[in-house]
Amino acid sequence: MAIRKKSTKSPPVLSHEFVLQNHADIVSCVAMVFLLGLMFEITAKASIIFVTLQYNVTLPATEEQATESAFLYYYGIKDLATVFFYMLVAIIIHAIIQEYVLDKINRRMHFSKTKHSKFNESGQLSAFYLFSCVWGTFILISENYISDPTILWRAYPHNLMTFQMKFFYISQLAYWFHAFPELYFQKTKKEDIPRQLVYIGLYLFHIAGAYLLNLNHLGLVLLVLHYFVEFLFHISRLFYFSDEKYQKGFSLWAVLFVLGRLLTLILSVLTVGFGLARAENQKLDFSTGNFNVLAVRIAVLASICITQAFMMWKFINFQLRRWREHSAFQAPTVKKKPTVTKGRSSRKGTENGVNGTVTSNGADSPRNRKEKSS
């Protein structure tokens, strides 16, 4: 009988490396426990809190809403259990995309360690942003948000949500909560963790704020707008990694990024500063979910404006840094042209991309290191 030899030694059970290598399988087993609990009467009541949406109410259908669903939902403390379960689902989907899509592309492209991590980040986020944009746009169209913008503030508080609306917010919260354990699973560098924590925290703060303050209509519109701009950036970065001459996507993203910030401020001021400010009911009432008071409106507008200003500040610094690197990269070439011989000048011009190989955004750090080392 032949003896089967193991090519690699498996790490000890429950060790650090074991958890990192098998975290998707471990999480899948935990999720299966909740699903199997639905099959037994004793555990079904507990499992259903994690798997299905809670706090549904049935309203009598009117003549105008005869074709619409009469089941609506509001939020409560049990939503934390639902968010936890779908956070496990997000971890599983993250691992599937990583193993069956991104890792295969990485092996073919032979990226460096820096490009490898950035490619994985953009690959995961572009898939999430695309899915969220399509889903959010479907909700906007189905609930007539585009044809009637006054829905953003009319009949506030929007404490009752359709199934699609509530499931969208539960999924958004679950995805961004799953990003915390992914910092450990993906072996994120210590110097990158503070940036990631700020990035994740801002998303959770604004999504949870729109959900808890019953501003889900405004939050949905702003999320779809923001996700579309972010999707364009990350898909452009994926194309850039495959071909470093690709720069058109970044130029379009830069324009839409500024327009996205302006539209976000306009919609926020129009909804909170004008629409809700003119509403008749402006009394704080936790039982009905009415938070339309002056202090809350100021806090909402302040948080949105500060976040947009912070994003613009980061964007301007990024563009200025690229412009300085581009200027510093081209300056030595201009100075050396009169002093070198004809043969050297033509060869050096080809190496530095004077013949059209470097565009106006040619100061990107990955390409600079590649050209200087050649």
N, C-alpha and C positions, 0 to 999 in steps of 0.2 A: 504494500500500500504506500503510495507516494505521500510524502510529508509536505503540507502547504506552508510555504515560507511567507512571512509578512514583510512587505517592502518597507513599511514605516511603522515605527513603534507608536502605539496609541497612548496618549497622555493618561495619567491617573484619573479615575472618575471624580467629578466635582472639583477638579483642579482648575486653575485659571485658564490654561490652554484648552482644557476639555469644554468649558463653558463657551469660550470664544468659537471653537470649531463647531459645536453642536447646539448653539443657542436657538436656532430656528426649530430644530426638532424638540428641544425642551419646551419652548413656547407653544409649539403645536400640541404637545401632550397636555399642557395646562388648558388650552382652549378646548380641546376635546372633552375634558372633564365637564365643562359647562354645557357642552352640546349633549353629552350622554346623560346629563342630569335631567334634560327635558323628557327623557324616555320613561322615567319612573315618577310615580305620583308623589312620593315622599319628597323628592328633591326638585320637582318641577317648579314649585312656587319660588324657590330660591334661585334656580338657574334662569328662569324667565326674566328676572330683574336685570341680569347681565346681557342677555341676548336680544331682547326686544325693547322697543321704546316704551317708556312709562308715561303715566299721567295723561291718558287719553280721555276725551270727553265726547259725547255724542250730541250734536245740535240738530234740531228739527230743520229739515231742508225746506227752503222757501221756493217760491215759483221762479225767482231769478237764479237760484242756485240749485235747481233740480238736478242738473247733470254733474254737480260737483260733489266731492266726498263730504259726508257729514261728520267725519271723524277728525277732530282737531286735538292738538297736544299743547300742554304748557310744561314748564320746567320745574324740577324739584331736586331734592338731595339724592334720590335714587339714580339720577342721571350719571352720577360719578361711577356707579357700578357698570353702566352701559359703556361709558367712555373707557373704562379699564379693559373690558372685553375687546372692544374694537381697537384699542391700542395693541393688544396681542395680535390681532389680525393684521394691523399695519406692520408690525415687526416681521411677520411671516411673509407678507407681500414684498417687503423691503429685501428680505433674504432671497426670494425667488428671482426678483429683477437683478439682484447683484450676481447671483450664481449663474443664471441661464442666459443673461444678456450682457451685462457689463464686463464680467470676468472674461468671457469669450472674446469680446472686442479688445480688451486690454492685452490678452495674450497674442493677438494678431498684430496689434499696433506697436507693441514693445515700448510703452511709455516709461518715462522716468518716474521716480517715487513721487515727486511734486505733481507732475501731470496726472499720475495715476489717481491720487487722492482727489484732485480737482475734477477729473473726468467722472469719477464715481459720484461726487457730490452733484455735479450738473446733470448726470444721467438720472439720478433718483429724483431730483427736484423738478426736472423738466417733465418727467412722467406724471408726477403729482400735480403740477400746475396745469398741464394740459387736461387731465381728467377733471380737476376742480373747475376749470374754465368752462368746459363743455357742460358739466352738470349744473353749475350755477347759471349759465346762460339758458339752459332748458327751464329752470325754475322761473327765471325772469320773464321768459316768453309765456310760459303756461299761466302765470299769475298776473299778466298784463302790466308788468312794471315799466316796460319800454313805452307802451302806448299812453300810459297815465302816470307820469312821474310824481303826482301828488300823493300816490300811495305811500311814498316814503315817510310822510308825516301825518297824513289823514287818518282819522280814527285811532290815534294813539291813546292808550298803550296797545302794542301788538303782542299781547300776552298769549294769544292762541295761534298756533302754527300748524300748517299742513304737515303731513308725514314727510314729504320731500324736504321741506324747510328744516324741520327738527333733525332729521337724519343727516342732512348736510352739515349742520353745526356740530352734531355729535362726532361725525367723521373728521371734521377739521380739528376739533380739540384732541381727538384720539391720535391723529397723525402727529401733531406737534408735541404731544406728551411722549410719544414713542421715540422722538428725537433725543430725549435724555438718555435712555439706556443704549441707544445707538452710538453715542459718544464712547461708551465702553466697548461695545461689540466691534466697532470699526477701528479701534485703537487710535483714536484721535490724539494728535500731539498736544502736549500740555500748553504750548504757547497759542494754540488755536482754540482751546476750550473757552476762554473768556469771550472771544468774539462769537462763538457758537451759542453760548448761553444768553448773550444779549439778543442775538438774532431770534432764538426760540422764544425768549421771554417776551419780546415785543409782539410776536404773533399771538401768543396765548393771552396776553393782557388785553389786546384789542378785540380778539374774537370772543373771549369770555365776557368782556365788558358789553359788547353789542348783544350778546345772548342774555345776560342777566338783567340789563337795563331795558329789555324789550325793544331794542333798536335793531332787530334782526333784518328788517327791510333795508335800512341804510347800510348795515354791515355786509349784506350779501352783494349789493352793488359795488361797494368799495373793494371787496375781496376779489370779485371777478375782474375789475379794472386793474388792480394791483397784480394779480396772478398772471394776467395776459402779458404785462410788461416784463415781469420776471421770467416767464416762459421764453420770451424772445431773447432775453439775455443768455439764459443757460443753453438754449438750443444753438445760439450763435457761438458760444464757447465750445460746444461739442464739435461744430464744424471747424472751428479754428484749430482745435487739437488734431483733426485729421488733415487739415491743410492750413498752414500758418499764413498763407497769402490772403485768406478769407477775412475781410474787414467790413463788408457792407452791412452785415447784421448788427455789428456794434454801433455803426453810425445811425442806423434806424432806431436801435434801442435807446441811444442817447437822446434823440428827439422825443420819442414816446415817453421816456422816463420823466422829462420835464413837463410834458403835457399831462401825464398821469398825476403828477403832484398838484398841478393847477386844478385839474378836474376834481381831485379828491377834496381840495380846500373849498372849491365852489359848491359842490354837492353837500358838504358838511355844513357850511355856513347857511346854505339855502334851507336845509332840512332842520337843523338845530337852532340856528340864529333867527330864522324868519318863520318857518312853518310851525315848529313847536312853540315858539315864543308867542304866536298869535292864537294858539289853541285856547278854548274856553276853560278846560279843566287843567289847572296848574297847581294842584295840591298833592303833596307827597302821600301816597297810599300804597303800603306794602301788600295789602290784601288783593288789590286789583292790578298791582304791578305798575302803577303810575309813578314815574320818577321825573315828570316834567315840571321841575322847579328851577329857579334861576341858578342855584349853586351847582346842580348836576349839569345843566346845560353849559355853564362856564367850564366845568371840569372836563366835559367831553370835548368841547372845542379846543381847550388848552392842550389836552393830550394828543389830539389829532394834529394840531399846528406844530407842536414841539417835535413830534415824530417826523412830520414832513420836512421840517427845517433841518433836523438831524440827518435825514436821508439826503437832502440836497447838499448839505455841508460835506458829507462823505463823498458824494458824487463829484462835486467841484474839486475837492482835494485829489481825487483819483485822476480826473482829467488833467489837472495842472501837473501832477507828477509824471503822467505819460508825456505831456508836452515838453517838460524839462528833460526827460530822458531822451526824447526824440531830438531835441536841440543839441544836447551834449553828444549824442551819437553821430550827428552829421557835421558838427563843428570841426573835428580833426581832419575829416576828408577835405573840407574846403581849404584849410590852411596848408595842407601838404601838396595840393595840386600844382602850384607854381614851382616848387622846389624839386620834385621828382622828375626822373627821365620819362620819355614818352612810353617806353615799354612797361615800366613799372606803373605808370599812371593808369594805363588801360587795364592792366591786370588788377590793380587795387580797386579801380572803379567797379569792376565786375564783382569782386569779393564783397564790397560794401553795398551792392544792390543799386548802383547809380543807373544801371540800364533798365530800370523798371521792376526790379524784383522786390523792392521795399516800397510800401505805400506811405501815405501820410501818417499812419498809425504804426509805423515800423519800429517803434521804441518799446514794444512789448518785451518784457524781461526774458521770456523763454527764447525768443528769436535772437535777442542780443547776445545771450550767452552762447548760442549755437554758432553765430557768425564770427564772434570774436575768437572762439576756440579754433575755428577752421583756418 
